[in-house]
């Protein structure tokens, strides 16, 4: 039955059974995560009385924790030639974090909960992405990663909507909402354990971490450098939420704007992946960098609340153009047996930069002005796009 389902997925959607089920797992996990994510910054600042700089500190530590572990888990999943155990453990940690967050009565407790959640993300992400790559044909990796991002992001649409209903019927009982988020997260873990099947690999092949900088593909090196620069200006999305609140949106409106962002992200993820398979991911990624720069500039400069209803969906399009497409791009630049390590290196760099980006954004917001973090991010995106074009041209000329 599993083989029939797998064949049907390939025929109808152009993806494998594993990719489909992993999409469902991410959907339920994101329903849980996004039930709480848009209200955590508000919970911290309004209920617990934490300053905005602390929001930046918490998000920075949480994301950097995930990133450090991504390279470790990626290397280990390559070494043991097993992906699924890392994915199961990672999603389980994130599920447990929902209960911990529901018990938070001070911001250090929120930090601990976010740490556990991102600890789980760090363990699972590289192995999961490698499993998606292994379960996909080379010519359809953009489609596969796009499909996964679409389902992942659909969860980010459903989750905040559930949160809105819960806020209304539970009289703003944030801690109970955090606890209820445990349920869909648990469903995702169960689906993962039962339905995802990993291909058996040769056990007697020796593992060697031959992943030196000198031996890396030149395009991969450039992408790492560009991603590093770009990520320094790409702070946590929590600052977009706080900016919307700062401009006068109510809690309900902020969550609806966040839902609109994720809905757009989900809608455009699969088309972006398909387009990247046809015209190449580099062009799609470059378009995403340019769009990000414009969006962040307007977030920083605008005083018109109505404009946010345009900027949030545009931000969703930017995410669709870069997230899944970037992973498909990397998977085409490294050998399959090293994809876990490659994803881990890439995501570790991004996450460590996110720590500094979020910390910088919190300080800029607090001590200079609320517009400054977004203007800074816009400038860094322009620099990244220009370097991407210039350095890629140099590589092409060198190969001629």
C-alpha positions as CSV (number, residue, x, y, z in Angstrom):
1,X,0.0,0.0,0.0
2,X,2.9,2.3,0.8
3,X,4.4,1.7,-2.6
4,X,1.1,2.5,-4.3
5,X,0.7,5.7,-2.3
6,X,4.3,6.6,-3.2
7,X,3.7,6.0,-6.9
8,X,0.5,8.0,-6.8
9,X,2.3,11.0,-5.2
10,X,4.9,10.9,-8.0
11,X,2.3,10.7,-10.7
12,X,-0.1,13.4,-9.5
13,X,2.3,15.8,-7.7
14,X,5.7,14.9,-9.1
15,X,6.9,14.2,-5.5
16,X,7.6,11.0,-3.5
17,X,5.6,9.6,-0.6
18,X,8.4,10.6,1.9
19,X,8.2,14.2,0.7
20,X,4.4,14.2,0.9
21,X,4.4,12.8,4.5
22,X,7.2,15.1,5.6
23,X,5.1,18.0,4.3
24,X,2.3,16.8,6.5
25,X,4.6,16.5,9.5
26,X,5.9,20.0,9.0
27,X,2.3,21.2,8.5
28,X,1.2,20.0,12.0
29,X,4.4,21.1,13.6
30,X,4.0,24.6,12.2
31,X,0.4,24.7,13.2
32,X,1.7,24.2,16.7
33,X,4.6,26.6,16.4
34,X,2.7,29.4,14.7
35,X,-0.2,29.2,17.2
36,X,2.3,30.7,19.6
37,X,5.0,32.5,17.6
38,X,3.1,35.7,16.7
39,X,2.0,36.2,20.3
40,X,5.3,35.4,22.1
41,X,6.8,38.8,21.4
42,X,3.6,40.4,22.7
43,X,3.5,38.0,25.6
44,X,7.0,39.0,26.5
45,X,6.6,42.7,26.3
46,X,3.0,43.2,27.4
47,X,2.5,40.4,29.9
48,X,6.0,39.7,31.3
49,X,7.2,43.3,30.9
50,X,10.4,42.4,29.0
51,X,12.1,45.2,26.9
52,X,12.4,44.8,23.2
53,X,16.1,44.2,23.5
54,X,15.3,41.0,25.5
55,X,13.1,39.8,22.6
56,X,16.1,40.2,20.3
57,X,18.3,38.4,22.8
58,X,15.9,35.5,23.2
59,X,15.4,35.1,19.4
60,X,19.1,35.4,18.7
61,X,20.0,32.7,21.3
62,X,17.2,30.4,20.2
63,X,18.1,30.6,16.5
64,X,21.9,30.4,17.0
65,X,21.3,27.3,19.1
66,X,19.4,25.7,16.3
67,X,22.1,26.7,13.8
68,X,25.0,25.3,15.8
69,X,23.3,21.9,16.0
70,X,22.3,21.8,12.4
71,X,25.9,21.3,11.3
72,X,26.5,18.7,14.0
73,X,23.3,16.7,13.2
74,X,24.0,17.0,9.5
75,X,27.5,15.5,9.9
76,X,26.2,12.8,12.2
77,X,23.4,11.9,9.8
78,X,25.9,11.5,7.0
79,X,28.2,9.5,9.2
80,X,25.6,7.0,10.3
81,X,23.7,7.2,6.9
82,X,20.4,7.5,8.8
83,X,18.2,10.6,8.6
84,X,14.9,9.6,10.2
85,X,16.1,9.1,13.9
86,X,17.4,12.7,13.9
87,X,14.2,14.0,12.5
88,X,12.1,12.1,15.1
89,X,14.1,13.3,18.0
90,X,14.2,16.9,16.7
91,X,10.4,17.2,16.3
92,X,9.9,15.5,19.7
93,X,12.0,18.2,21.4
94,X,10.0,21.0,19.7
95,X,6.8,19.3,20.8
96,X,7.9,19.2,24.5
97,X,8.8,22.9,24.4
98,X,5.1,23.9,24.0
99,X,4.4,22.5,27.5
100,X,7.4,24.3,28.9
101,X,6.3,27.6,27.4
102,X,2.9,27.3,29.0
103,X,4.6,27.3,32.4
104,X,6.5,30.5,31.8
105,X,6.1,33.3,34.3
106,X,9.3,35.2,33.6
107,X,11.3,35.9,30.4
108,X,14.2,33.5,31.3
109,X,11.6,30.7,31.3
110,X,10.5,31.8,27.8
111,X,14.2,31.8,26.8
112,X,14.5,28.2,28.1
113,X,11.4,27.1,26.2
114,X,12.6,28.7,23.0
115,X,16.0,27.1,23.5
116,X,14.4,23.6,23.7
117,X,12.3,24.3,20.6
118,X,15.2,25.5,18.6
119,X,17.4,22.7,20.0
120,X,14.9,20.3,18.3
121,X,14.9,22.3,15.1
122,X,18.7,22.1,15.0
123,X,18.7,18.3,15.4
124,X,16.1,17.7,12.7
125,X,16.5,20.2,10.0
126,X,19.7,19.1,8.1
127,X,18.7,15.4,8.3
128,X,15.2,16.2,7.1
129,X,16.4,18.3,4.2
130,X,18.9,15.6,3.2
131,X,16.0,13.0,3.4
132,X,13.9,15.2,1.1
133,X,16.9,15.5,-1.3
134,X,17.4,11.7,-1.2
135,X,13.7,11.1,-1.8
136,X,13.6,13.4,-4.9
137,X,14.8,13.1,-8.5
138,X,17.5,15.7,-9.4
139,X,15.3,17.5,-11.9
140,X,12.4,17.9,-9.4
141,X,14.2,19.0,-6.2
142,X,12.9,22.6,-6.6
143,X,9.4,21.2,-6.7
144,X,10.0,18.9,-3.8
145,X,11.5,21.5,-1.5
146,X,8.8,24.0,-2.7
147,X,6.1,21.5,-1.8
148,X,7.6,21.0,1.6
149,X,7.8,24.7,2.2
150,X,4.2,25.2,1.0
151,X,2.8,22.6,3.5
152,X,5.1,23.9,6.2
153,X,3.8,27.4,5.7
154,X,0.1,26.3,5.4
155,X,0.6,25.3,9.0
156,X,1.7,28.9,9.7
157,X,-1.6,30.0,8.2
158,X,-3.8,27.7,10.2
159,X,-1.8,28.1,13.5
160,X,-2.4,31.8,14.0
161,X,-6.0,31.5,13.0
162,X,-6.5,28.9,15.7
163,X,-4.7,31.3,18.0
164,X,-7.1,34.0,17.2
165,X,-10.1,31.8,18.0
166,X,-8.3,30.7,21.2
167,X,-7.6,34.3,22.2
168,X,-11.3,35.1,21.8
169,X,-12.8,32.1,23.5
170,X,-10.1,31.7,26.2
171,X,-10.0,35.4,27.1
172,X,-6.4,36.1,26.2
173,X,-5.1,33.1,28.2
174,X,-1.8,32.9,26.4
175,X,-0.4,30.1,28.6
176,X,-3.4,27.8,27.8
177,X,-2.9,28.5,24.1
178,X,0.8,27.5,24.4
179,X,-0.3,24.2,26.1
180,X,-2.9,23.5,23.4
181,X,-0.2,23.8,20.7
182,X,1.2,20.5,22.0
183,X,-1.6,18.6,20.4
184,X,-0.9,19.2,16.6
185,X,2.9,18.9,17.3
186,X,2.3,15.5,18.7
187,X,0.2,14.4,15.7
188,X,3.1,15.4,13.4
189,X,5.6,13.2,15.4
190,X,3.2,10.2,15.1
191,X,2.8,10.6,11.3
192,X,6.6,10.8,11.0
193,X,7.2,7.6,13.0
194,X,4.6,5.6,11.1
195,X,4.7,6.7,7.5
196,X,8.2,8.0,6.6
197,X,10.4,5.2,5.3
198,X,14.1,5.8,4.8
199,X,16.0,4.0,2.0
200,X,18.5,1.4,3.2
201,X,22.1,2.5,2.5
202,X,25.2,0.4,2.3
203,X,26.5,-0.1,5.8
204,X,30.1,-1.1,5.0
205,X,31.1,2.2,3.3
206,X,33.6,4.2,5.4
207,X,32.7,7.7,6.4
208,X,35.2,10.5,5.7
209,X,34.4,14.1,6.4
210,X,36.2,15.3,3.3
211,X,34.5,18.6,3.3
212,X,37.3,21.1,3.2
213,X,36.8,24.7,2.0
214,X,39.3,24.1,-0.9
215,X,37.3,21.2,-2.3
216,X,33.9,22.9,-2.2
217,X,32.2,24.0,-5.4
218,X,33.0,27.6,-6.2
219,X,29.3,28.5,-6.5
220,X,28.6,26.9,-3.1
221,X,31.4,29.0,-1.6
222,X,29.9,32.2,-3.1
223,X,26.4,31.3,-1.9
224,X,27.7,30.8,1.7
225,X,29.4,34.2,1.6
226,X,26.3,35.9,0.1
227,X,24.0,34.2,2.6
228,X,26.3,35.3,5.5
229,X,26.2,39.0,4.5
230,X,22.5,38.9,3.8
231,X,21.7,37.1,7.1
232,X,23.4,39.9,9.1
233,X,20.6,42.2,8.2
234,X,17.8,39.6,8.3
235,X,16.7,39.7,11.9
236,X,13.9,37.6,13.5
237,X,10.4,38.0,12.1
238,X,9.4,39.0,15.6
239,X,10.6,42.5,14.8
240,X,8.1,42.7,11.9
241,X,5.3,41.8,14.4
242,X,6.5,44.4,16.8
243,X,6.8,47.0,14.0
244,X,3.2,46.3,13.0
245,X,2.1,46.7,16.6
246,X,4.2,49.9,16.8
247,X,2.4,51.3,13.8
248,X,-1.0,50.8,15.5
249,X,-2.3,47.4,14.6
250,X,-4.3,45.6,17.3
251,X,-3.3,42.1,18.4
252,X,-5.9,40.5,16.2
253,X,-4.8,42.6,13.2
254,X,-1.2,41.7,13.8
255,X,-2.0,38.0,13.8
256,X,-4.1,38.4,10.7
257,X,-1.3,40.2,8.9
258,X,1.0,37.4,9.9
259,X,-1.5,34.9,8.5
260,X,-1.6,36.8,5.3
261,X,2.2,36.7,5.1
262,X,2.2,32.9,5.6
263,X,-0.7,32.3,3.2
264,X,1.2,34.1,0.4
265,X,4.3,32.2,1.3
266,X,2.5,28.9,1.0
267,X,0.8,29.8,-2.3
268,X,4.0,30.9,-4.0
269,X,6.4,28.2,-2.7
270,X,5.5,25.5,-5.2
271,X,5.5,27.8,-8.2
272,X,8.8,29.3,-7.1
273,X,10.3,25.8,-6.9
274,X,9.0,24.8,-10.3
275,X,10.3,28.0,-11.8
276,X,13.7,27.4,-10.2
277,X,13.8,24.0,-11.8
278,X,13.2,25.6,-15.2
279,X,15.3,28.8,-15.2
280,X,17.8,28.0,-12.5
281,X,17.7,28.8,-8.8
282,X,20.3,31.6,-9.0
283,X,17.9,34.0,-10.8
284,X,15.1,33.2,-8.4
285,X,17.3,33.8,-5.4
286,X,18.6,37.1,-6.7
287,X,15.0,38.3,-7.3
288,X,14.2,37.3,-3.6
289,X,17.1,39.4,-2.3
290,X,16.0,42.5,-4.2
291,X,12.4,42.1,-3.1
292,X,13.5,41.7,0.5
293,X,15.5,45.0,0.3
294,X,12.5,46.9,-0.9
295,X,10.2,45.4,1.7
296,X,12.5,46.1,4.6
297,X,13.0,49.7,3.4
298,X,9.3,50.3,3.4
299,X,8.9,48.6,6.8
300,X,11.4,51.1,8.2
301,X,10.2,54.3,6.5
302,X,6.4,54.0,6.4
303,X,4.0,55.6,8.9
304,X,1.0,54.3,7.0
305,X,-0.6,51.3,8.7
306,X,-2.5,50.4,5.5
307,X,0.7,49.7,3.7
308,X,1.4,46.8,6.1
309,X,-1.3,44.8,4.4
310,X,0.8,45.0,1.2
311,X,4.2,44.5,2.8
312,X,3.3,41.3,4.7
313,X,2.2,39.3,1.6
314,X,5.1,40.7,-0.3
315,X,7.3,39.3,2.4
316,X,5.7,36.0,1.9
317,X,6.6,36.1,-1.8
318,X,10.2,36.9,-0.8
319,X,10.3,33.8,1.5
320,X,8.9,31.6,-1.3
321,X,11.6,32.8,-3.6
322,X,14.5,32.0,-1.2
323,X,13.8,29.3,1.4
324,X,13.0,26.1,-0.6
325,X,14.9,27.4,-3.7
326,X,18.1,27.9,-1.6
327,X,18.0,24.4,-0.4
328,X,17.4,23.0,-3.9
329,X,20.3,25.0,-5.1
330,X,22.6,23.6,-2.4
331,X,21.5,20.0,-3.0
332,X,22.6,20.4,-6.7
333,X,26.1,21.6,-5.7
334,X,27.3,18.8,-3.4
335,X,27.4,15.0,-3.5
336,X,24.3,13.2,-2.2
337,X,26.3,11.5,0.6
338,X,27.4,15.0,1.9
339,X,24.0,16.8,1.7
340,X,23.4,16.6,5.5
341,X,26.8,18.2,6.2
342,X,26.3,20.8,3.4
343,X,22.8,21.8,4.8
344,X,24.2,21.9,8.3
345,X,27.1,24.2,7.3
346,X,24.8,26.5,5.4
347,X,22.1,26.7,8.1
348,X,24.7,27.1,10.9
349,X,26.1,30.1,9.2
350,X,22.6,31.6,8.7
351,X,21.6,30.9,12.2
352,X,24.7,32.3,13.9
353,X,24.2,35.5,11.8
354,X,20.6,35.5,12.9
355,X,21.7,35.7,16.5
356,X,23.8,38.8,15.7
357,X,21.2,40.2,13.4
358,X,18.4,39.9,16.1
359,X,20.7,41.3,18.8
360,X,21.7,44.2,16.5
361,X,18.1,44.9,15.6
362,X,17.0,45.0,19.2
363,X,19.8,47.4,20.1
364,X,19.1,49.6,17.0
365,X,15.4,49.6,17.8
366,X,16.0,50.5,21.5
367,X,18.8,53.1,21.3
368,X,18.5,54.7,17.8
369,X,14.9,54.2,16.5
370,X,12.3,51.7,15.4
371,X,13.1,52.3,11.7
372,X,16.8,51.6,11.9
373,X,16.8,47.8,12.0
374,X,14.8,47.6,8.8
375,X,16.9,50.2,6.9
376,X,20.0,48.3,8.0
377,X,18.5,45.0,6.7
378,X,17.6,46.7,3.4
379,X,21.2,47.9,2.8
380,X,22.7,44.5,3.6
381,X,20.3,42.9,1.1
382,X,21.4,45.3,-1.7
383,X,25.0,44.5,-0.9
384,X,24.3,40.8,-1.1
385,X,22.5,41.0,-4.4
386,X,25.3,43.1,-6.0
387,X,28.0,40.7,-4.8
388,X,26.0,37.7,-6.0
389,X,25.9,39.1,-9.5
390,X,29.5,40.2,-9.5
391,X,31.1,37.1,-8.1
392,X,29.0,34.7,-10.2
393,X,30.1,36.5,-13.3
394,X,33.7,36.2,-12.2
395,X,33.3,32.4,-11.8
396,X,31.7,32.1,-15.3
397,X,34.6,34.0,-16.9
398,X,37.1,31.9,-15.0
399,X,35.6,28.7,-16.4
400,X,35.6,29.9,-20.0
